Amino acid sequence: MSLTIFVAITAAALCAQAILLSLMFVAVRKSGERMDALAEEVKTKVLPTAETVQSMLVEIRPKVETTIQNLSETSTLVRAQMQRLDATLNDALDRTRLQVIRADELVTRTLDRVEETTDTLHKTVISPVRQISGIIQGVTAGLEFFLSHRKRRNGVTVPQDEMFI
């Protein structure tokens, strides 16, 4: 009896296993069919696009390489021109500084000479003119006094305001 039960359980297990394997076979087959359909769809849709992209890349590649080479050359030329411009501007700034220094020295020397000339003019012309003017004013005052004193003797009276000179 126990052997019959054991054989029955084993037979049931084998049947269950067979059913399971059958179901797995059907699932794998459906999955395989789906994969085949997907592969076919990839072949029909993606591969032509990939081939088109590849052909475009083959066509565009020389143009891109030429463009990159032109940009590199342009960059080199621009860099060289900027270095020239920098050197030219630095030279112009140095020359401008030198000219400003020269102009400053020229103006300083001119102002010093004007000051010296003014001092010399003051010492040689203005001071003697003042001295001569003072002498002339003294002589004039003396003559006025002398002439006014003479008029008094002649009978002419001088107003009181004129006495204060």
DSSP file (Angstrom, degrees, kcal/mol; ACC not computed):
  #  RESIDUE AA STRUCTURE BP1 BP2  ACC     N-H-->O    O-->H-N    N-H-->O    O-->H-N    TCO  KAPPA ALPHA  PHI   PSI    X-CA   Y-CA   Z-CA
    1    1 A M     >        0   0    0      0, 0.0     4,-2.4     0, 0.0     5,-0.2   0.000 360.0 360.0 360.0 -45.5    0.0    0.0    0.0
    2    2 A S  H  >  +     0   0    0      1,-0.2     4,-2.3     2,-0.2     5,-0.1   0.847 360.0  54.4 -65.1 -30.1    2.6    2.4    0.8
    3    3 A L  H  > S+     0   0    0      2,-0.2     4,-2.4     1,-0.2    -1,-0.2   0.886 107.1  50.4 -70.9 -35.9    4.3    1.6   -2.5
    4    4 A T  H  > S+     0   0    0      2,-0.2     4,-2.6     1,-0.2    -2,-0.2   0.908 111.8  47.9 -66.3 -42.2    1.1    2.3   -4.3
    5    5 A I  H  X S+     0   0    0     -4,-2.4     4,-2.8     2,-0.2     5,-0.2   0.917 112.2  49.9 -65.5 -41.6    0.8    5.7   -2.6
    6    6 A F  H  X S+     0   0    0     -4,-2.3     4,-2.4    -5,-0.2    -2,-0.2   0.913 112.3  46.4 -64.4 -42.0    4.4    6.4   -3.4
    7    7 A V  H  X S+     0   0    0     -4,-2.4     4,-2.6     2,-0.2    -1,-0.2   0.892 112.6  51.1 -67.0 -39.8    4.0    5.5   -7.0
    8    8 A A  H  X S+     0   0    0     -4,-2.6     4,-2.6     2,-0.2    -2,-0.2   0.926 111.8  46.3 -64.4 -44.4    0.7    7.6   -7.2
    9    9 A I  H  X S+     0   0    0     -4,-2.8     4,-2.5     1,-0.2    -2,-0.2   0.910 114.0  48.8 -64.6 -40.9    2.5   10.6   -5.7
   10   10 A T  H  X S+     0   0    0     -4,-2.4     4,-2.4    -5,-0.2    -2,-0.2   0.901 111.6  49.2 -65.7 -40.4    5.4   10.2   -8.0
   11   11 A A  H  X S+     0   0    0     -4,-2.6     4,-2.4     2,-0.2    -2,-0.2   0.905 111.9  48.7 -65.4 -41.4    3.1    9.9  -11.0
   12   12 A A  H  X S+     0   0    0     -4,-2.6     4,-2.6     2,-0.2    -2,-0.2   0.902 111.7  49.6 -64.7 -40.3    1.2   13.0   -9.9
   13   13 A A  H  X S+     0   0    0     -4,-2.5     4,-2.5     2,-0.2    -2,-0.2   0.901 111.2  49.3 -65.4 -40.4    4.5   14.9   -9.5
   14   14 A L  H  X S+     0   0    0     -4,-2.4     4,-2.4     2,-0.2    -2,-0.2   0.889 111.6  48.8 -66.9 -38.4    5.6   13.7  -12.9
   15   15 A C  H  X S+     0   0    0     -4,-2.4     4,-2.7     2,-0.2    -2,-0.2   0.925 112.3  48.3 -65.3 -43.5    2.3   14.8  -14.5
   16   16 A A  H  X S+     0   0    0     -4,-2.6     4,-2.6     1,-0.2    -2,-0.2   0.908 112.6  49.4 -62.2 -40.8    2.6   18.2  -12.8
   17   17 A Q  H  X S+     0   0    0     -4,-2.5     4,-2.5     2,-0.2    -1,-0.2   0.895 110.8  49.4 -66.5 -39.1    6.1   18.5  -14.0
   18   18 A A  H  X S+     0   0    0     -4,-2.4     4,-2.3     2,-0.2    -2,-0.2   0.911 111.9  48.5 -65.7 -43.1    5.1   17.6  -17.5
   19   19 A I  H  X S+     0   0    0     -4,-2.7     4,-2.7     2,-0.2    -2,-0.2   0.929 112.4  49.1 -63.1 -44.2    2.3   20.2  -17.5
   20   20 A L  H  X S+     0   0    0     -4,-2.6     4,-2.7     1,-0.2    -2,-0.2   0.915 111.2  48.9 -61.4 -44.2    4.7   22.8  -16.1
   21   21 A L  H  X S+     0   0    0     -4,-2.5     4,-2.4     2,-0.2    -1,-0.2   0.876 110.9  51.1 -64.6 -36.5    7.3   22.0  -18.8
   22   22 A S  H  X S+     0   0    0     -4,-2.3     4,-2.5     2,-0.2    -2,-0.2   0.934 111.0  47.5 -65.2 -45.9    4.6   22.2  -21.5
   23   23 A L  H  X S+     0   0    0     -4,-2.7     4,-2.7     1,-0.2    -2,-0.2   0.910 112.2  50.0 -61.8 -41.5    3.4   25.6  -20.2
   24   24 A M  H  X S+     0   0    0     -4,-2.7     4,-2.9     2,-0.2     5,-0.2   0.906 109.6  51.8 -63.5 -40.3    7.0   26.8  -20.1
   25   25 A F  H  X S+     0   0    0     -4,-2.4     4,-2.3     2,-0.2    -2,-0.2   0.924 111.1  46.9 -61.0 -44.3    7.5   25.6  -23.6
   26   26 A V  H  X S+     0   0    0     -4,-2.5     4,-2.6     2,-0.2    -2,-0.2   0.918 113.5  48.7 -64.6 -43.0    4.4   27.5  -24.8
   27   27 A A  H  X S+     0   0    0     -4,-2.7     4,-2.5     1,-0.2    -2,-0.2   0.922 112.9  47.1 -63.6 -44.1    5.6   30.6  -22.9
   28   28 A V  H  X S+     0   0    0     -4,-2.9     4,-2.7     2,-0.2    -1,-0.2   0.886 111.8  51.4 -65.8 -37.6    9.1   30.4  -24.4
   29   29 A R  H  X S+     0   0    0     -4,-2.3     4,-2.5    -5,-0.2    -2,-0.2   0.931 111.4  46.3 -64.3 -46.1    7.7   29.8  -27.9
   30   30 A K  H  X S+     0   0    0     -4,-2.6     4,-2.6     1,-0.2    -2,-0.2   0.916 113.8  49.9 -61.7 -41.7    5.4   32.9  -27.6
   31   31 A S  H  X S+     0   0    0     -4,-2.5     4,-2.6     1,-0.2    -2,-0.2   0.914 109.9  50.2 -62.7 -42.6    8.3   34.9  -26.3
   32   32 A G  H  X S+     0   0    0     -4,-2.7     4,-2.5     2,-0.2    -1,-0.2   0.893 110.0  50.5 -61.3 -41.5   10.4   33.7  -29.2
   33   33 A E  H  X S+     0   0    0     -4,-2.5     4,-2.6     2,-0.2    -2,-0.2   0.915 111.2  48.4 -63.9 -42.4    7.7   34.7  -31.6
   34   34 A R  H  X S+     0   0    0     -4,-2.6     4,-2.9     2,-0.2    -2,-0.2   0.915 111.6  50.1 -62.5 -41.7    7.5   38.2  -30.0
   35   35 A M  H  X S+     0   0    0     -4,-2.6     4,-2.9     2,-0.2    -2,-0.2   0.895 110.6  49.6 -64.8 -38.8   11.3   38.4  -30.2
   36   36 A D  H  X S+     0   0    0     -4,-2.5     4,-2.5     2,-0.2    -2,-0.2   0.918 112.2  47.8 -64.7 -42.2   11.2   37.5  -33.9
   37   37 A A  H  X S+     0   0    0     -4,-2.6     4,-2.4     2,-0.2    -2,-0.2   0.916 113.9  47.3 -64.0 -42.5    8.5   40.0  -34.5
   38   38 A L  H  X S+     0   0    0     -4,-2.9     4,-2.7     2,-0.2    -2,-0.2   0.913 111.9  50.0 -65.3 -42.7   10.5   42.7  -32.6
   39   39 A A  H  X S+     0   0    0     -4,-2.9     4,-2.5     2,-0.2    -2,-0.2   0.905 111.2  49.4 -62.3 -41.3   13.7   41.7  -34.5
   40   40 A E  H  X S+     0   0    0     -4,-2.5     4,-2.4     2,-0.2    -2,-0.2   0.909 110.9  49.5 -64.2 -41.2   11.9   42.0  -37.8
   41   41 A E  H  X>S+     0   0    0     -4,-2.4     4,-2.7     2,-0.2     5,-0.5   0.907 110.6  50.2 -64.7 -41.2   10.5   45.4  -36.8
   42   42 A V  I  X>S+     0   0    0     -4,-2.7     5,-2.1     1,-0.2     4,-1.3   0.926 111.3  49.6 -61.3 -43.6   14.0   46.5  -35.8
   43   43 A K  I  <5S+     0   0    0     -4,-2.5    -2,-0.2     1,-0.2    -1,-0.2   0.899 116.4  41.1 -62.2 -40.5   15.3   45.3  -39.2
   44   44 A T  I  <5S+     0   0    0     -4,-2.4    -2,-0.2    -5,-0.1    -1,-0.2   0.830 130.7  22.2 -79.6 -31.3   12.6   47.1  -41.1
   45   45 A K  I  X5S+     0   0    0     -4,-2.7     4,-1.0    -5,-0.2    -3,-0.2   0.876 128.1  34.0-104.1 -48.0   12.5   50.4  -39.1
   46   46 A V  I  X<S+     0   0    0     -4,-1.3     4,-3.1    -5,-0.5     5,-0.2   0.902 111.0  57.4 -82.6 -42.1   15.8   50.9  -37.3
   47   47 A L  H  ><S+     0   0    0     -5,-2.1     4,-2.9     1,-0.2     5,-0.2   0.906 107.1  47.8 -61.2 -43.2   18.3   49.4  -39.7
   48   48 A P  H  > S+     0   0    0      0, 0.0     4,-2.6     0, 0.0    -1,-0.2   0.918 114.1  48.7 -62.5 -38.1   17.4   51.6  -42.7
   49   49 A T  H  X S+     0   0    0     -4,-1.0     4,-2.9     2,-0.2    -2,-0.2   0.927 112.1  48.1 -64.7 -43.3   17.5   54.6  -40.4
   50   50 A A  H  X S+     0   0    0     -4,-3.1     4,-2.8     2,-0.2    -1,-0.2   0.902 112.1  49.5 -63.3 -40.5   20.9   53.5  -39.0
   51   51 A E  H  X S+     0   0    0     -4,-2.9     4,-2.6    -5,-0.2    -1,-0.2   0.900 111.7  49.0 -64.9 -39.3   22.1   53.0  -42.6
   52   52 A T  H  X S+     0   0    0     -4,-2.6     4,-2.6     2,-0.2    -2,-0.2   0.925 112.6  47.6 -64.0 -44.7   20.9   56.4  -43.5
   53   53 A V  H  X S+     0   0    0     -4,-2.9     4,-2.8     1,-0.2    -2,-0.2   0.919 112.0  50.3 -63.2 -42.6   22.6   58.0  -40.5
   54   54 A Q  H  X S+     0   0    0     -4,-2.8     4,-2.3     2,-0.2    -2,-0.2   0.917 111.5  47.3 -63.0 -43.0   25.8   56.1  -41.3
   55   55 A S  H  X S+     0   0    0     -4,-2.6     4,-2.2     2,-0.2    -1,-0.2   0.890 112.2  50.8 -65.9 -37.5   25.7   57.3  -45.0
   56   56 A M  H  X S+     0   0    0     -4,-2.6     4,-3.2     2,-0.2     5,-0.3   0.919 110.0  49.9 -64.4 -42.2   25.0   60.8  -43.8
   57   57 A L  H  X S+     0   0    0     -4,-2.8     4,-2.3     1,-0.2    -2,-0.2   0.893 109.4  51.3 -62.9 -38.9   28.0   60.6  -41.4
   58   58 A V  H  < S+     0   0    0     -4,-2.3    -1,-0.2     1,-0.2    -2,-0.2   0.904 115.4  42.4 -63.8 -40.1   30.2   59.4  -44.2
   59   59 A E  H  X S+     0   0    0     -4,-2.2     4,-0.5     1,-0.2    -2,-0.2   0.889 119.3  42.8 -71.9 -39.8   29.1   62.3  -46.4
   60   60 A I  H  X S+     0   0    0     -4,-3.2     4,-2.7     1,-0.2     3,-0.3   0.780  94.5  80.4 -79.9 -27.7   29.3   64.9  -43.6
   61   61 A R  H  X S+     0   0    0     -4,-2.3     4,-2.7    -5,-0.3     5,-0.2   0.881  92.7  46.9 -53.0 -48.7   32.6   63.7  -42.1
   62   62 A P  H  > S+     0   0    0      0, 0.0     4,-2.5     0, 0.0    -1,-0.2   0.897 113.7  50.0 -61.7 -36.6   34.9   65.5  -44.6
   63   63 A K  H  X S+     0   0    0     -4,-0.5     4,-2.6    -3,-0.3    -2,-0.2   0.918 111.7  47.4 -66.1 -42.4   32.9   68.7  -44.3
   64   64 A V  H  X S+     0   0    0     -4,-2.7     4,-2.7     2,-0.2     5,-0.2   0.914 112.3  49.8 -64.9 -42.4   33.1   68.6  -40.5
   65   65 A E  H  X S+     0   0    0     -4,-2.7     4,-2.4    -5,-0.3    -2,-0.2   0.909 111.9  48.4 -62.7 -41.6   36.8   67.9  -40.7
   66   66 A T  H  X S+     0   0    0     -4,-2.5     4,-2.8    -5,-0.2    -2,-0.2   0.917 112.0  49.5 -63.0 -43.5   37.3   70.8  -43.1
   67   67 A T  H  X S+     0   0    0     -4,-2.6     4,-2.7     2,-0.2    -2,-0.2   0.923 111.7  47.9 -62.5 -44.4   35.2   73.0  -40.8
   68   68 A I  H  X S+     0   0    0     -4,-2.7     4,-2.2     2,-0.2    -1,-0.2   0.909 112.4  49.2 -63.4 -41.6   37.3   72.0  -37.7
   69   69 A Q  H  X S+     0   0    0     -4,-2.4     4,-2.5     2,-0.2    -2,-0.2   0.917 111.9  48.9 -63.6 -43.1   40.5   72.6  -39.6
   70   70 A N  H  X S+     0   0    0     -4,-2.8     4,-2.9     1,-0.2    -2,-0.2   0.911 111.0  50.1 -62.6 -42.5   39.3   76.0  -40.8
   71   71 A L  H  X S+     0   0    0     -4,-2.7     4,-2.6     2,-0.2    -1,-0.2   0.893 110.4  50.3 -63.0 -39.2   38.3   77.0  -37.3
   72   72 A S  H  X S+     0   0    0     -4,-2.2     4,-2.1     2,-0.2    -2,-0.2   0.929 113.0  45.4 -63.9 -45.5   41.7   75.9  -36.0
   73   73 A E  H  X S+     0   0    0     -4,-2.5     4,-2.6     2,-0.2    -2,-0.2   0.908 113.3  50.4 -63.9 -42.2   43.5   78.0  -38.6
   74   74 A T  H  X S+     0   0    0     -4,-2.9     4,-3.0     1,-0.2     5,-0.2   0.916 109.4  51.0 -61.9 -43.2   41.2   80.9  -38.0
   75   75 A S  H  X S+     0   0    0     -4,-2.6     4,-2.4     1,-0.2    -1,-0.2   0.904 110.6  49.0 -60.7 -41.9   41.9   80.7  -34.3
   76   76 A T  H  X S+     0   0    0     -4,-2.1     4,-2.3     2,-0.2    -2,-0.2   0.922 113.1  46.9 -64.3 -43.9   45.6   80.6  -34.9
   77   77 A L  H  X S+     0   0    0     -4,-2.6     4,-2.7     2,-0.2    -2,-0.2   0.914 112.2  49.5 -64.5 -42.9   45.3   83.7  -37.2
   78   78 A V  H  X S+     0   0    0     -4,-3.0     4,-2.6     1,-0.2    -1,-0.2   0.913 110.7  50.8 -63.3 -41.4   43.2   85.6  -34.7
   79   79 A R  H  X S+     0   0    0     -4,-2.4     4,-2.1    -5,-0.2    -1,-0.2   0.924 111.4  47.8 -61.4 -44.2   45.6   84.8  -31.9
   80   80 A A  H  X S+     0   0    0     -4,-2.3     4,-2.2     2,-0.2    -2,-0.2   0.914 112.7  48.7 -63.3 -43.3   48.5   86.1  -34.0
   81   81 A Q  H  X S+     0   0    0     -4,-2.7     4,-2.9     1,-0.2    -2,-0.2   0.897 110.0  51.6 -64.0 -39.9   46.6   89.3  -34.9
   82   82 A M  H  X S+     0   0    0     -4,-2.6     4,-2.6     2,-0.2    -1,-0.2   0.883 109.0  51.0 -65.5 -36.8   45.7   89.9  -31.3
   83   83 A Q  H  X S+     0   0    0     -4,-2.1     4,-2.4     2,-0.2    -2,-0.2   0.909 111.7  47.6 -65.6 -41.0   49.4   89.5  -30.3
   84   84 A R  H  X S+     0   0    0     -4,-2.2     4,-2.8     2,-0.2    -2,-0.2   0.933 112.6  48.8 -62.6 -45.4   50.3   92.0  -33.0
   85   85 A L  H  X S+     0   0    0     -4,-2.9     4,-2.8     1,-0.2     5,-0.2   0.905 110.8  50.7 -62.0 -41.4   47.6   94.4  -31.9
   86   86 A D  H  X S+     0   0    0     -4,-2.6     4,-2.5     2,-0.2    -1,-0.2   0.927 111.6  47.4 -61.9 -45.2   48.8   94.0  -28.3
   87   87 A A  H  X S+     0   0    0     -4,-2.4     4,-2.3     2,-0.2    -2,-0.2   0.909 113.3  48.9 -63.0 -41.8   52.4   94.8  -29.3
   88   88 A T  H  X S+     0   0    0     -4,-2.8     4,-2.7     2,-0.2    -2,-0.2   0.922 112.4  47.3 -64.3 -44.7   51.2   97.8  -31.3
   89   89 A L  H  X S+     0   0    0     -4,-2.8     4,-2.7     2,-0.2    -2,-0.2   0.904 111.6  50.5 -64.8 -40.7   49.1   99.2  -28.5
   90   90 A N  H  X S+     0   0    0     -4,-2.5     4,-2.4    -5,-0.2    -1,-0.2   0.912 111.7  48.4 -62.9 -41.0   51.9   98.7  -26.0
   91   91 A D  H  X S+     0   0    0     -4,-2.3     4,-2.6     2,-0.2    -2,-0.2   0.923 112.0  48.8 -63.2 -44.4   54.3  100.5  -28.3
   92   92 A A  H  X S+     0   0    0     -4,-2.7     4,-2.6     1,-0.2    -2,-0.2   0.908 111.7  49.5 -63.3 -41.2   51.7  103.3  -28.8
   93   93 A L  H  X S+     0   0    0     -4,-2.7     4,-2.7     2,-0.2    -1,-0.2   0.909 110.8  49.8 -64.3 -41.5   51.2  103.6  -25.0
   94   94 A D  H  X S+     0   0    0     -4,-2.4     4,-2.3     2,-0.2    -2,-0.2   0.926 112.9  46.6 -62.4 -43.8   55.0  103.7  -24.4
   95   95 A R  H  X S+     0   0    0     -4,-2.6     4,-2.6     2,-0.2    -2,-0.2   0.901 111.7  51.1 -65.3 -39.6   55.4  106.5  -27.0
   96   96 A T  H  X S+     0   0    0     -4,-2.6     4,-2.6     2,-0.2    -2,-0.2   0.922 109.6  50.1 -63.3 -43.3   52.4  108.4  -25.6
   97   97 A R  H  X S+     0   0    0     -4,-2.7     4,-2.5     1,-0.2    -2,-0.2   0.925 110.9  49.9 -59.6 -43.9   53.9  108.2  -22.1
   98   98 A L  H  X S+     0   0    0     -4,-2.3     4,-2.6     1,-0.2    -2,-0.2   0.917 111.5  48.0 -61.1 -43.7   57.3  109.4  -23.4
   99   99 A Q  H  X S+     0   0    0     -4,-2.6     4,-2.9     2,-0.2    -1,-0.2   0.884 110.7  51.4 -65.3 -37.7   55.6  112.4  -25.2
  100  100 A V  H  X S+     0   0    0     -4,-2.6     4,-2.5     2,-0.2    -1,-0.2   0.910 110.6  48.8 -64.9 -40.8   53.6  113.2  -22.1
  101  101 A I  H  X S+     0   0    0     -4,-2.5     4,-2.4     2,-0.2    -2,-0.2   0.925 112.7  48.0 -63.9 -43.6   56.8  113.2  -20.1
  102  102 A R  H  X S+     0   0    0     -4,-2.6     4,-2.7     2,-0.2    -2,-0.2   0.926 112.2  48.7 -61.5 -44.8   58.5  115.5  -22.7
  103  103 A A  H  X S+     0   0    0     -4,-2.9     4,-2.7     1,-0.2     5,-0.2   0.901 110.9  51.0 -63.0 -39.8   55.5  117.8  -22.7
  104  104 A D  H  X S+     0   0    0     -4,-2.5     4,-2.5     2,-0.2    -1,-0.2   0.923 111.6  46.9 -63.0 -44.2   55.5  118.0  -18.9
  105  105 A E  H  X S+     0   0    0     -4,-2.4     4,-2.8     2,-0.2     5,-0.2   0.907 112.5  50.5 -63.8 -40.8   59.3  118.8  -18.9
  106  106 A L  H  X S+     0   0    0     -4,-2.7     4,-2.6     2,-0.2    -2,-0.2   0.932 112.4  45.7 -62.5 -46.5   58.7  121.4  -21.6
  107  107 A V  H  X S+     0   0    0     -4,-2.7     4,-2.7     2,-0.2    -2,-0.2   0.904 113.1  50.8 -64.5 -40.6   55.9  123.1  -19.7
  108  108 A T  H  X S+     0   0    0     -4,-2.5     4,-2.4    -5,-0.2    -2,-0.2   0.936 112.4  45.7 -63.0 -46.4   57.9  123.0  -16.5
  109  109 A R  H  X S+     0   0    0     -4,-2.8     4,-2.5     2,-0.2    -2,-0.2   0.909 113.1  50.8 -62.9 -41.0   61.0  124.6  -18.1
  110  110 A T  H  X S+     0   0    0     -4,-2.6     4,-2.6    -5,-0.2    -2,-0.2   0.932 111.2  47.2 -62.6 -45.5   58.8  127.2  -19.8
  111  111 A L  H  X S+     0   0    0     -4,-2.7     4,-2.4     1,-0.2    -1,-0.2   0.895 111.5  51.5 -64.0 -38.8   57.1  128.1  -16.5
  112  112 A D  H  X S+     0   0    0     -4,-2.4     4,-2.5     2,-0.2    -1,-0.2   0.918 111.8  47.0 -62.7 -42.2   60.5  128.3  -14.8
  113  113 A R  H  X S+     0   0    0     -4,-2.5     4,-2.9     2,-0.2    -2,-0.2   0.886 110.7  51.6 -67.7 -38.1   61.8  130.6  -17.5
  114  114 A V  H  X S+     0   0    0     -4,-2.6     4,-2.6     2,-0.2    -1,-0.2   0.917 111.5  48.0 -63.1 -41.1   58.6  132.8  -17.3
  115  115 A E  H  X S+     0   0    0     -4,-2.4     4,-2.5     2,-0.2    -2,-0.2   0.918 113.0  47.5 -65.3 -43.3   59.1  133.0  -13.5
  116  116 A E  H  X S+     0   0    0     -4,-2.5     4,-2.8     2,-0.2    -2,-0.2   0.918 112.8  49.2 -62.6 -42.6   62.8  133.9  -13.9
  117  117 A T  H  X S+     0   0    0     -4,-2.9     4,-3.1     2,-0.2     5,-0.2   0.905 110.5  50.7 -63.7 -41.0   61.9  136.5  -16.6
  118  118 A T  H  X S+     0   0    0     -4,-2.6     4,-2.5     2,-0.2    -2,-0.2   0.925 112.0  47.1 -62.6 -44.2   59.2  138.0  -14.3
  119  119 A D  H  X S+     0   0    0     -4,-2.5     4,-2.4     2,-0.2    -2,-0.2   0.925 114.6  46.6 -62.5 -44.1   61.7  138.2  -11.5
  120  120 A T  H  X S+     0   0    0     -4,-2.8     4,-3.1     2,-0.2     5,-0.3   0.921 112.7  49.7 -64.7 -43.6   64.3  139.8  -13.7
  121  121 A L  H  X>S+     0   0    0     -4,-3.1     4,-2.6     1,-0.2     5,-1.6   0.903 111.5  49.5 -60.7 -41.6   61.8  142.2  -15.2
  122  122 A H  I  <>S+     0   0    0     -4,-2.5     5,-2.3    -5,-0.2    -1,-0.2   0.917 115.8  42.5 -64.1 -43.6   60.7  143.2  -11.7
  123  123 A K  I  <5S+     0   0    0     -4,-2.4    -2,-0.2    -5,-0.2    -1,-0.2   0.894 124.4  33.8 -71.7 -39.7   64.3  143.8  -10.6
  124  124 A T  I  <5S+     0   0    0     -4,-3.1    -2,-0.2    -5,-0.2    -3,-0.2   0.777 133.6  15.8 -91.9 -26.5   65.5  145.6  -13.7
  125  125 A V  I  X5S+     0   0    0     -4,-2.6     4,-2.2    -5,-0.3    -3,-0.2   0.823 123.0  43.4-112.6 -55.4   62.5  147.5  -14.9
  126  126 A I  I  ><S+     0   0    0     -5,-1.6     4,-2.6     2,-0.2     5,-0.2   0.915 113.1  49.7 -68.5 -45.1   59.7  147.9  -12.3
  127  127 A S  H  ><S+     0   0    0     -5,-2.3     4,-2.4    -6,-0.2    -1,-0.2   0.947 114.4  44.3 -61.5 -48.4   61.9  148.7   -9.3
  128  128 A P  H  > S+     0   0    0      0, 0.0     4,-3.1     0, 0.0     5,-0.2   0.890 112.3  53.3 -62.8 -36.0   63.8  151.4  -11.1
  129  129 A V  H  X S+     0   0    0     -4,-2.2     4,-3.0     2,-0.2    -2,-0.2   0.921 110.0  48.0 -63.9 -41.7   60.6  152.8  -12.6
  130  130 A R  H  X S+     0   0    0     -4,-2.6     4,-2.9     2,-0.2    -1,-0.2   0.914 112.6  48.7 -63.4 -41.4   59.1  153.0   -9.1
  131  131 A Q  H  X S+     0   0    0     -4,-2.4     4,-2.4     2,-0.2    -2,-0.2   0.940 114.1  45.0 -63.8 -44.8   62.2  154.7   -7.8
  132  132 A I  H  X S+     0   0    0     -4,-3.1     4,-3.0     2,-0.2    -2,-0.2   0.904 112.7  52.1 -64.5 -39.8   62.2  157.2  -10.6
  133  133 A S  H  X S+     0   0    0     -4,-3.0     4,-2.7    -5,-0.2    -2,-0.2   0.910 109.7  49.5 -62.0 -41.5   58.4  157.7  -10.1
  134  134 A G  H  X S+     0   0    0     -4,-2.9     4,-2.2     2,-0.2    -2,-0.2   0.908 111.8  48.0 -63.4 -41.1   59.1  158.4   -6.5
  135  135 A I  H  X S+     0   0    0     -4,-2.4     4,-2.9     2,-0.2    -2,-0.2   0.928 112.3  49.1 -64.3 -44.2   61.8  160.9   -7.3
  136  136 A I  H  X S+     0   0    0     -4,-3.0     4,-3.0     1,-0.2    -2,-0.2   0.905 110.9  50.1 -62.8 -41.3   59.5  162.6   -9.9
  137  137 A Q  H  X S+     0   0    0     -4,-2.7     4,-2.6     2,-0.2    -1,-0.2   0.892 111.6  49.2 -64.1 -37.8   56.7  162.7   -7.3
  138  138 A G  H  X S+     0   0    0     -4,-2.2     4,-2.5     2,-0.2    -2,-0.2   0.931 113.1  45.5 -65.3 -44.8   59.1  164.3   -4.8
  139  139 A V  H  X S+     0   0    0     -4,-2.9     4,-2.9     2,-0.2    -2,-0.2   0.913 113.2  50.9 -64.0 -41.6   60.3  166.8   -7.3
  140  140 A T  H  X S+     0   0    0     -4,-3.0     4,-2.8     2,-0.2     5,-0.2   0.918 111.1  47.9 -62.1 -43.7   56.7  167.5   -8.4
  141  141 A A  H  X S+     0   0    0     -4,-2.6     4,-2.5     2,-0.2    -1,-0.2   0.904 112.6  49.4 -64.1 -40.1   55.7  168.0   -4.8
  142  142 A G  H  X S+     0   0    0     -4,-2.5     4,-2.8     2,-0.2    -2,-0.2   0.927 112.6  46.8 -64.4 -43.4   58.7  170.3   -4.2
  143  143 A L  H  X S+     0   0    0     -4,-2.9     4,-3.3     2,-0.2     5,-0.3   0.899 112.1  50.4 -65.8 -40.3   57.9  172.3   -7.3
  144  144 A E  H  X S+     0   0    0     -4,-2.8     4,-3.0     2,-0.2     5,-0.2   0.923 112.8  46.9 -63.0 -42.1   54.2  172.6   -6.3
  145  145 A F  H  X S+     0   0    0     -4,-2.5     4,-2.2    -5,-0.2    -2,-0.2   0.936 114.6  46.5 -64.3 -44.6   55.2  173.8   -2.9
  146  146 A F  H  X S+     0   0    0     -4,-2.8     4,-1.5     1,-0.2    -2,-0.2   0.922 116.2  44.6 -63.6 -43.6   57.7  176.2   -4.3
  147  147 A L  H  X S+     0   0    0     -4,-3.3     4,-1.8     1,-0.2    -2,-0.2   0.861 113.7  49.4 -71.4 -35.4   55.2  177.5   -6.9
  148  148 A S  H  X S+     0   0    0     -4,-3.0     4,-1.4    -5,-0.3    -1,-0.2   0.845 109.3  53.0 -72.3 -30.7   52.4  177.7   -4.4
  149  149 A H  H  X S+     0   0    0     -4,-2.2     4,-1.2    -5,-0.2    -2,-0.2   0.854 108.3  51.0 -69.5 -34.6   54.6  179.6   -2.0
  150  150 A R  H  X S+     0   0    0     -4,-1.5     4,-1.3     1,-0.2    -2,-0.2   0.877 105.9  54.5 -69.2 -39.0   55.4  182.0   -4.7
  151  151 A K  H  <>S+     0   0    0     -4,-1.8     5,-2.4     1,-0.2     4,-0.3   0.851 104.5  55.7 -65.8 -33.4   51.7  182.6   -5.5
  152  152 A R  H ><5S+     0   0    0     -4,-1.4     3,-1.3     1,-0.2    -1,-0.2   0.873 103.7  53.7 -67.1 -35.7   51.1  183.5   -1.8
  153  153 A R  H 3<5S+     0   0    0     -4,-1.2    -1,-0.2     1,-0.3    -2,-0.2   0.843 104.2  55.8 -66.9 -30.2   53.8  186.1   -2.0
  154  154 A N  T 3<5S-     0   0    0     -4,-1.3    -1,-0.3     2,-0.1    -2,-0.2   0.491 128.1 -97.5 -80.7  -2.1   52.0  187.6   -5.0
  155  155 A G  T < 5S+     0   0    0     -3,-1.3     2,-0.5     1,-0.4    -3,-0.2   0.471  82.5 130.6 102.7   3.4   48.8  187.9   -2.9
  156  156 A V      < -     0   0    0     -5,-2.4    -1,-0.4    -6,-0.2     2,-0.3  -0.788  47.1-145.8 -92.2 128.4   47.0  184.8   -4.0
  157  157 A T        -     0   0    0     -2,-0.5    -5,-0.0    -3,-0.1    -4,-0.0  -0.714   6.1-138.4 -95.4 145.5   45.8  182.7   -1.2
  158  158 A V        -     0   0    0     -2,-0.3     5,-0.1     1,-0.1   -10,-0.0  -0.863  26.0-110.9-103.0 133.1   45.7  179.0   -1.3
  159  159 A P    >>  -     0   0    0      0, 0.0     3,-0.6     0, 0.0     4,-0.5  -0.179  27.6-112.9 -60.0 157.1   42.6  177.2    0.0
  160  160 A Q  G >4 S+     0   0    0      1,-0.2     3,-0.9     2,-0.2     4,-0.4   0.823 112.2  59.3 -62.6 -34.5   43.1  175.1    3.2
  161  161 A D  G >4 S+     0   0    0      1,-0.2     3,-0.8     2,-0.2    -1,-0.2   0.811  99.0  57.6 -67.2 -30.5   42.5  171.8    1.4
  162  162 A E  G <4 S+     0   0    0     -3,-0.6    -1,-0.2     1,-0.2    -2,-0.2   0.650  90.3  72.4 -76.8 -13.9   45.4  172.2   -1.0
  163  163 A M  G << S+     0   0    0     -3,-0.9     2,-0.8    -4,-0.5    -1,-0.2   0.791  86.3  71.4 -72.3 -25.9   47.9  172.6    1.8
  164  164 A F    <         0   0    0     -3,-0.8    -1,-0.1    -4,-0.4     0, 0.0  -0.812 360.0 360.0 -93.9 112.3   47.7  168.9    2.5
  165  165 A I              0   0    0     -2,-0.8    -1,-0.2   -24,-0.0    -2,-0.1   0.405 360.0 360.0-107.4 360.0   49.3  167.0   -0.2
